[in-house]
Amino acid sequence: MKINTLSKNMLKTATMLTLFAVLGGGLVTVSFQMTREQIQANERLSLLRNLNEVMSHDRYDNDLFSDVREMTHEALLGTAEPVIIYRARKQGQPVGAIFTSVASDGYSGSIHLLIGVHSDGTLAGVRVVSHQETPGLGDIIDLRKSKWILGFQGRSLNNPNESSWKVRRDGGVFDHLTGATVTPRAVVKAVKNTLVFYQNHREEVFFH
Ligand SMILES: Cc1cc2nc3c(=O)[nH]c(=O)nc-3n(C[C@H](O)[C@H](O)[C@H](O)COP(=O)(O)O)c2cc1C
């Protein structure tokens, strides 16, 4: 084979290889991008389902994801991290807010909550989003295990009065399992603190 033909073949092979590499890389990038977008869409849908558990969808007509506010108040919201607040409105008027509060004194660390509050300060709903409490003891706060968390619905700082926002063991009205008071106590405290925060910062929650 002549030198000329040999170098032509080598050039052809190199061009083909480069083409395949570029095509392959492009395909990987496109499919990564599509997968990422799909994952983000699924996460958004799952979050929206959770938000609608604590604030009924027929109560508001705005896009919760584009009406978000971050606020920090460690003593009341239980976390030094900014709390995300989704604002629910109907025809522009505030109808409720959903707080991503944290009960930081659970038995096994932080308990992440979604707390939906109607604009009049009554609880639309509370759900535990994540926790590491002990199965059979602390996990009564998890709706998949018990209906305990539904007991907050319709309550407010007047129902019961503020001093009764405690578990029964501490003289309040909220049930708990004997031998597992730490977890419900932490959740009751976090929900109460969120209501107090809402009561004191209602204007800031909706109008900033
Ligand atoms: C291994 C282990 C795991 C526990 N997990 C929990 C828990 O997840 N939540 C809880 O409230 N208490 C849990 N407890 C019990 C608490 O230490 C504490 O004794 C109890 O909450 C106090 O409840 P009481 O006031 O009704 O006795 C656990 C105890 C042990 C030994």
The ligand as an SDF file (V2000), in Angstrom:
LIG
                    3D

 31 33  0  0  0  0  0  0  0  0999 V2000
  -34.2620    2.6360   71.6880 C   0  0  0  0  0  0  0  0  0  0  0  0
  -35.2760    3.6720   72.0970 C   0  0  0  0  0  0  0  0  0  0  0  0
  -35.9250    4.3820   71.1290 C   0  0  0  0  0  0  0  0  0  0  0  0
  -36.8830    5.3410   71.4600 C   0  0  0  0  0  0  0  0  0  0  0  0
  -37.5040    6.0260   70.4920 N   0  0  0  0  0  0  0  0  0  0  0  0
  -38.4080    6.9670   70.8210 C   0  0  0  0  0  0  0  0  0  0  0  0
  -39.0580    7.7400   69.8240 C   0  0  0  0  0  0  0  0  0  0  0  0
  -38.8460    7.6100   68.6180 O   0  0  0  0  0  0  0  0  0  0  0  0
  -39.9440    8.6790   70.2370 N   0  0  0  0  0  0  0  0  0  0  0  0
  -40.2460    8.8890   71.5580 C   0  0  0  0  0  0  0  0  0  0  0  0
  -41.0720    9.7540   71.8530 O   0  0  0  0  0  0  0  0  0  0  0  0
  -39.6400    8.1880   72.5160 N   0  0  0  0  0  0  0  0  0  0  0  0
  -38.7330    7.2240   72.1790 C   0  0  0  0  0  0  0  0  0  0  0  0
  -38.1270    6.5050   73.1540 N   0  0  0  0  0  0  0  0  0  0  0  0
  -38.5250    6.7500   74.5490 C   0  0  0  0  0  0  0  0  0  0  0  0
  -37.9380    8.0480   75.0890 C   0  0  0  0  0  0  0  0  0  0  0  0
  -36.5980    7.8360   75.4550 O   0  0  0  0  0  0  0  0  0  0  0  0
  -38.6780    8.5280   76.3490 C   0  0  0  0  0  0  0  0  0  0  0  0
  -38.4920    7.6130   77.3750 O   0  0  0  0  0  0  0  0  0  0  0  0
  -40.1580    8.6670   76.1200 C   0  0  0  0  0  0  0  0  0  0  0  0
  -40.4220    9.4180   75.0090 O   0  0  0  0  0  0  0  0  0  0  0  0
  -40.8080    9.3350   77.3250 C   0  0  0  0  0  0  0  0  0  0  0  0
  -42.1820    9.0690   77.2500 O   0  0  0  0  0  0  0  0  0  0  0  0
  -43.0870    9.0490   78.5740 P   0  0  0  0  0  0  0  0  0  0  0  0
  -42.9590   10.4300   79.1210 O   0  0  0  0  0  0  0  0  0  0  0  0
  -44.4720    8.7350   78.0890 O   0  0  0  0  0  0  0  0  0  0  0  0
  -42.5260    7.9990   79.4570 O   0  0  0  0  0  0  0  0  0  0  0  0
  -37.1650    5.5650   72.8260 C   0  0  0  0  0  0  0  0  0  0  0  0
  -36.4770    4.8540   73.8040 C   0  0  0  0  0  0  0  0  0  0  0  0
  -35.5560    3.9130   73.4450 C   0  0  0  0  0  0  0  0  0  0  0  0
  -34.8330    3.1730   74.5330 C   0  0  0  0  0  0  0  0  0  0  0  0
  1  2  1  0
  2  3  1  0
  2 30  2  0
  3  4  2  0
  4  5  1  0
  4 28  1  0
  5  6  2  0
  6  7  1  0
  6 13  1  0
  7  8  2  0
  7  9  1  0
  9 10  1  0
 10 11  2  0
 10 12  1  0
 12 13  2  0
 13 14  1  0
 14 15  1  0
 14 28  1  0
 15 16  1  0
 16 17  1  0
 16 18  1  0
 18 19  1  0
 18 20  1  0
 20 21  1  0
 20 22  1  0
 22 23  1  0
 23 24  1  0
 24 25  2  0
 24 26  1  0
 24 27  1  0
 28 29  2  0
 29 30  1  0
 30 31  1  0
M  END
$$$$
